[in-house]
């Protein structure tokens, strides 16, 4: 199992089909394979050896496609870096991973001097932007043009393919070691479970390509043969326009992206009839958003994917299950064919259906560990299982329901409250665009349920109205005792709300105000 297999296979079977579309530039499989072999030669010429890390911090483009495959072709390890990070955070990942070669585009070339200063091991910067090459950097296209194609160095199986740094939602980022085997196992299991990616399709790459879900979507279309359409950033206009122009058949999105597509005022002016599936995940998806999405895209397959960087895809809720509807739409589906999952208590004992515990998993899809962090690896990989840190339960048919991150569970007055349940209730209110629920210190209750709300434009709502609404759906003790209204949420590069930052905001200020405080919308 080696990841360059997808490119070899495409070259053998569909050499003259268009493989990548990036703006006005389209390239066939034959052209891409030649450029990859040349870029691999250029990497070797500047000192990249077997197992060395090759970084890229850039907005989505066909360069990602070539850099990933060229890194593997040269026997190296790809290290895509979160594009939402500061120079200091990028430098941390470069230093921690020992990355010596980094590709940057126009959006990040200005970080060059600071990255060199903060990450002294970084010796080569390669510019893959559209403008003049900055001083001290090598030009991407000149490297490709000036190098001869080199033979493929065969690395696969349990050898390292990627270092994917976690989004920092729990503190210092950790480098997740993804092997050729773990990535391919996750991908193939996802397809067996019904990913809806098809031979000859066109996949839109708009979710950031440092995220495991986006990478699985990108690689899956490459393996099956088809076209990859790259967008540097997400805007509703760009996505709808690309679907219309390039007859896109599928894409991976986070729920917030789906919502923005559906709410675009000119949605009906675009032809999206080619679209056959949308894969989504990365954050909670309220029922109200699913209803909205299925109304706007009535004939496509929605595929809900649950997983994490450390595991790849764990469960899938497929298109037929979305159309059937019912209570199982609240689940994240069932384990894919090669994945084993269980729900366990704090002592590691399996729990029966319906009981909440920690979700654990084992199989070839699991990471090799955290880069240079043996203690963190031992904590996550123990007793033969990968411990996800997610709280959930299984039903009698094996459908998994996620209730919360275990560390996000709120204990108020001795009762356990799972934030996801409260968030789902709040999200059902028409005035709520997005929400997050956290526990904040309370002198009487230990913790109290606190909601942070982004109101939907043009709507007005008060904290009392939200509390009353919530109590019609869940028990009264779970309803938020205090509510703040904000203009936007802090989010990670994968669209997850950074609850750590929300908690810090309330730790740094008086959080023992009476329950009627801070409950009016900003004007």
C-alpha positions, 0 to 999 in steps of 0.5 A: 500500500503506497500512496503514489499508486493513485497517480501511477494507476491514473497514468496507466488508465487515463493518461489524457484525461484532465486531472487538475483544474486551477483557475484557467490552468488545466492539466492532464494526468500525463502532464501532472505525472511528468511534473511530479517526477520532475519536482521529485527530482528537484527535491532530491537535488536540493537535499530532500532524502527518504523520510525527510519532511516537506512542508507546504503552507498555501491556499488550495491549489494544484500545487498541493496535488503536485507537492504531495505526490512529489514528496512521496515520489521522492520518498519524503513525508508531506507536512501540510500546515494550517493556513489559519496559523500565525507565523509563530505557530507555523514555525513551531510545526516546522521546528517540531517536525524538523521540516527543512523545505517549505513551499509557500504561495502569495498569501504566505510568502511575507512570512518568509523572513520571520519563519527563517528566524523562528525556525532555524532548521528551515533551509529552503523556501520554494515560492509557488505563487503567481508573482515575482519570486521573493529574494532568498526563495526558489521559484517553483516553476523553474525547479520543475522545468529545470529538473529531470524526471526521477524514478519513484522511490517505493515507500509504503505500508507502515512508513510515514506518509504525512505529518498532520498537525492538530488544529490546536483546539486542546493546546499545543499542536501535535503532529499526527503520524499518518502512514501509507497504510493508515491513510489508504485503509481509511480511504478504502473503507470510506468508499466501501461504506458509500462515499459516492465518489465515482470514476470520472467524476469531478471533485471540488477541493475547497475545504483546506487541504491540511485537513484529513477530510479534505485530503481523503476527498482529494485523494479518493477522486485521484485514485478512482480517476477524474478531475480535481477542481481547486479553489483557494478559499471558500466563498458561496459565489466561487463554489456555486460558480465552480459547480456550474462551470465545471460540472462538479459531481461532489465536494467535502464541506463543513456545515457552516459552508453548506449553510452559506451556500443555501442562504446565498440570495442568488442560489437559484441562478446557478446550475448545480444539477451535476452535483451528486453528493456532499460529504460533511462533518468536522462539527455538529450539524443541527437538524434545521441545517440538514432540512435546509440543505436537503431542500436546496439539494433534494436529489443528491446524496448527503454523506455524514462522516465522523472521524478525526486526524488520528483515525481518518474516517470512522463512521458514515451516515449515507444518502439513503439514511438521510432520505429516510430521516428520523431519529438516526439523522442525529447519529453519525452513522455506523462504523465503516467496514474495516473499522472497529469502534466501541463505547467504554467506561473510564475503566475500559469496559464496553458499555451496552447500547444507550449508555454514554461513554468514551468512543474508542477504535482500533484497526489499521486506520489508526495513526502510528502516534504523535510525532516526538510525543511518547507520553501523549501517544501512550495516553491516546493509544492504550489497551489496544485502542485509540481513545478519541476523547469523544463521549457518545453511545451506540444504539442496538443497530450500531449507529453512533451518537456523539454527545460531547467531547468528554472534557466539554461535559458540564456538571451543574448541580451534580447533573451531567449536561452534554453541550451538543444536546443543548446546542442542538436545541438552541440551533432549532430556533430560527434566530440562531445562526450558530451557537456554542455551549460551555460550562463556566464557574458558578458559586451555587451550581459549581458550573452553569450552562452558558450559551454563546450565540451568533444571531441570524441577520435580521432576527431579534431574540432575547436570552429569556426567549432562548431559554424558554425555547430550549426548555420545550426541547430538553430538561430545564436544568440543561437550559442555558442560565446565561447567554451572550450574543456575539458577532462571530465565533473563534474557529479552527482551520477546519471550522470547529468552534474553539471552545478553549478560547471561549472558556478563556474569555470567561475565566479572564472576567467576572463569571459570577454575574446574576443569570439575567446579565449579558443577555441582550443582543449587541446593537 
